Amino acid sequence: MKNIAVIAGGNSGEYEVSLRTGENICKILDRTLFYPYFIHFKGADWSYTDEKGNVHQIDKNDFSLTIDGIKITFDVAFIAIHGNPGEDGKLQGYFEMLEIPYTGCDLMTSALTFNKYFCNLTAAHFGIPIAPSLLYHKNETIDTKAVAEVCGYPCFVKPCNSGSSVGVTKVHSENELAAAVKTAFDVDDQIMIEQFIKGREVTCGTAKINGKATALAVTEIISKNEFYDFESKYKAELHDMVTPANFPKPVLDEIMHYSEIFYQKVGMKGVVRMDYIVTDDNRPFFLEVNTIPGQTALSIIPHQIEHIGKDLKKVYTDIILEALND
């Protein structure tokens, strides 16, 4: 039986969601093959709480636990942290230095795809349509004329390195731009201003199945807020999921093809989720990648896996075996 460190928490606005993701993974893992330890991360505090409520600190020198004088090491780290430091490459680099296998994308892929602006540029390089956007760093003057010309209004102001729509604002006019920029810079030192594309939001889970990048399904997200923001993502009453999305088959095939190409070209691993906007004339535009998507009971990936008839326990087993055999 393999010891699996299921790592959740982190330092971003997605902290609580990550905890629910980690708890759900622990419940589903095959206990005939794996013994999961739920490892809680918050800043420099990395700990495990045993069944008696005793808290044990992780030894960061070798990522081990000592309980009742017995040292416990881990065969695989199952990273379930959304955002910093689980989705941006930091933990991946740490585990690579310690030569501990971990699930999901490697350091380079994680860092690249976590930055929305550079991720989009990479997607465009492989022929995937994206919306026009501008990049700004903190303390850089926003060129309002360029925003109007390149992005227009309405537009979105987004932190480059953030998830779950934390710090994202839809801006309807130049009068709203300064406040939106401040909100985004409160979250990150880099922001992007992106053209608003009117359409329907869809998302496509993608994984390696039988050694091949394979799109799972295309799900339409129908938000009851103005857009699919943080609140609507994690309140069941504020969004609906339709799988497969109600589009002509060629449109669904195109989205799945884009997802498989991007997964393959940048060397993604594990289960990821790619988000798109589909215009009224059925043209898909890439939005972003989530390399560690939510795995709660309300999350899209478990919903898609169930839809295509796959067993979530088996999928998690395959993800761990991929890490062990990498």
N, C-alpha and C positions, 0 to 999 in steps of 0.2 A: 504494500500500500504506500502510495506517494504522499508526502507532506506538501500541501498546497497553501501558500500564503495568499489569501484573498485580500488585496490591499484597497482600502476605500477611505474616503474623506477628502483630504487635500486642502488647498489654500484659496480656492476660487469661490465664486458665488454659487457654484454647483455642489458645494460640500454636502448638503443634506440629501440631494439626489444621488450622489455617489454612495453615501451610506446605504440607501435603500437598494441601489444596484448591487453592492457587495453582499448585503444580507440575502438578496434573492439568489445570487449565484451560489452562496454557501448552501442554501436550502436545496438547490437543484443538483449540485454535483453528485456524481455516482459514488456512494459511500463504500461500495465494494472495491473501488479502485483508488479513491483519494480520501485523505483526511484533511479537511479544510481548517485553517486557522484564520479567523477574521482579524486582520491587522489594521488598526486605526491610525490614520495619519492626520496630524494637525500641526503645521509648522515643523518644529524640530522634535515634537513629541510623537514617537512611533511606538505603539504599544498593543499588547494583546490582553484581553480580559478573560480569565478562565471561567468555568461554570460556577465557581464559588464567589465570583465577583472580585477576585484578586487581580490586580493590574501588574503586568510584567512588561518591562521595557525591552525593546529590540536593541541588540548590540549592533550599532551601525558599522562596526569594523568588518563584520562578516555576515550581516543580516541574519542573526540567530537569536534564539530565545533560550533562557535558562529557567527551568521550572523544577523546583524541589531538587536542585543540584544536578538535573539532567539537561544537557545541552541539546536543543532541537534545531536542526537545520532544515532547509526547504529545497525540495526538488524542483519546484516551479513557483514563480511569482505570478499570480493572476492579477493583472493591474486593472482595477475598476475605478480609478480616479479620473473624473472628468475635469479637464483644465489642468492647471498647475498643481503638482509637478508630474502628473501621470500621463498627460496627453501631449505634452510639449517637448518631450525628449529627455527631460532631466532624469527621471527614474530609469529610463532605458539605458542612459549612459552609466549610471551607478551600477546597475545589474550587469552590464557588459564588463565593467572593470572587475567585478567580483566573479565573473563567469558563472552567474546564476541564470538559468533559462527563464524567460518571461514571455507572457502572452502578448499578441498583437504586434503592431508595427515597430520597426527598429528606430534608433535615435534619429537618423537623418530623415526618414519618412515622417516620423511624428513631428519633428520641428518644422519641416516644410509645410505639411498640411495644416498645422495648427495656426499658422499665420494666414489669415483669410486672403490678404492681398496677394502674397506670393504664391499661395495655393492656386488662386484663380489664374494668375499669369501662367503657371505650369499647365493647368487644364487647357487654357487657350492654345498653348504650344502643341498640344496633342489633338487640336481640332475640335475641342469642346466649346460651344458658344458660352460667353460670359457677358455680363453687363459692363458698360464703361464705368471706370472708377478712378479716384484720386487717392494718393497716399500722403499722410501728414504725420510728422513727429511732434511730440510735445514741445511747446514754445516756438513752433514754426507758425508763421502767419498764414491764416486760411485765405486763399485767393478766391474771394466770393465771385469774381467774374468768371474764373475757370470752373467753379462749381456750377454756375448757371449754364455755361456753355457745354461742359462735358457731361454733367449729370442732370441738370435741370431740376424742376420741382414738380411733384414731390420726389424726394430722394431718401436714402437711408444713410445714417451716420453710425458706424460700427467700430468697436474696438477690434484691432486686428487679431489679438490673442485672447479670445474669450469664447465661451460657449453658452448654450441655452438662451441665447438672445440677451444675455446680461449686458447692460450698457448700450443697447441698440435703440435708436429713436427713428421714427419716420418723420421727416421734416417736410412741411407743406409749403413753406415760403422762407425767404431769406431772413425774415424776422425771427424764425425759430431756430436758425442755424447755430448761433453762438451757444445757446443753452444745450443743444444736442451735442455739440463738440465738447463742452465741459463735461457732460455726463459720460461720454465715451472716454475722455482722458482721465476721468476718475478711476477707470477700470484698467487702462493700458496706456503705455507711452507712445503707441502707434495707433492711428485710426485710419479707416478708409471711408470715403464718401462715395456712395454707389448709386447709379441711376436706378430709379424705381421702374420695375417692369411689371405692368399690369397683367395679372394672370392668376393661375391656381397653383398652389404649392404642393409639390409631391416629393417623396423621398424613396430612395432605393437602397435596400440593404444588399451588401455584396460580401461574399466569403470565398475561400478556396475550398472547393469540393472536388474530391478525386484528383487533386493536384492542379485544378484549373480554376481561374477566377470566374465566379458564377454569380450573377445577379439573382437575388431571392425573389423579389416582387417589387412592384411600384405601388406605393400607397399615397392616396391624396389626403392631405391634412386640411380639414375645414375648421378654421378657427372662428370662434364667436367674438373674438376681439378684432381690432382693426388689422392686425397681422399676428402671426404665430409667435407671440412673445413669451417671456418666462412664465407668466401667470397661466396662459392658456396651455402651455406645454405640460404642466403638472397638475392641472385640475381637470378631471375627466369630463365635468359638465361644460367645460369651455372649448372642447374640440371634439371633432368626430374623425374617425379613420375609415377610409374606404379602400379595400384591397380586393381585387386589383383596381387601380384608379380608373375612372370612367372616361377613357380616351380611346381613340381608334388604335388597333393593334400596332400599326407601324410607329405610332408615337411612343407606345410603351416599349417596343423593341429598340427604338433609338435611344431612349433613356437607359435601358439595361445595357446596351452596347457601350455607351459612353462610360457607364459605371465600371464595366468589366475592363475596358481599355485603360482607364485611369488607375484602377486597382493594380493591374499588371505592370503598367509602365513605371510607376513610382515604387513598386515593390511592397505593396501593403500586405499585411497578414492579419489573421483572425477575422472577426466580423466587423465591418465598417458600415457607415450609412452616408449616402450622398444626397444632398438636397438640391432641388431644382424648382424653377418657376416655369410653367407652361403657359404661353400667351394664348390669346383668344383664337389665333390662327394656327394653334397647335405646334408652336416652336418652343422647344425646351432650352432654358438657360441655366447653366450650372451656378449654384450658390456657394456651397461649402462641403467639406468632408468632416464627419465625426468619426475619428479613429477608435474612440472608446464610447460608443453610443450607450444611452441608457438601457438598463436591463431590468427595470422595475415592472410591476404588473401592468402599469399603464403605458409602457414603452413600446415603440414601434417594432424593434427587432424581434422580440418574442412573438409579437402579433404576426409578423411576416413568416417567421419560422413555422409557427403553427399553421398558417394559411397554406403553405406548400407541403404540409404533411410530414415535416421533419420533427424529430424529437429533440427538445431543447437540451435534455441531459446528454444525449449523444453528441450534439453540436459542441457543448462545453468539453466533453471528453476529447473530441477531435482537436479542439483548440489547444488543449493542454498537451496532447501527443505531438502536435505540430511544433510546440515550443521545445519539447524534450528531444525531438528528432532533428531540430534545425541545425 
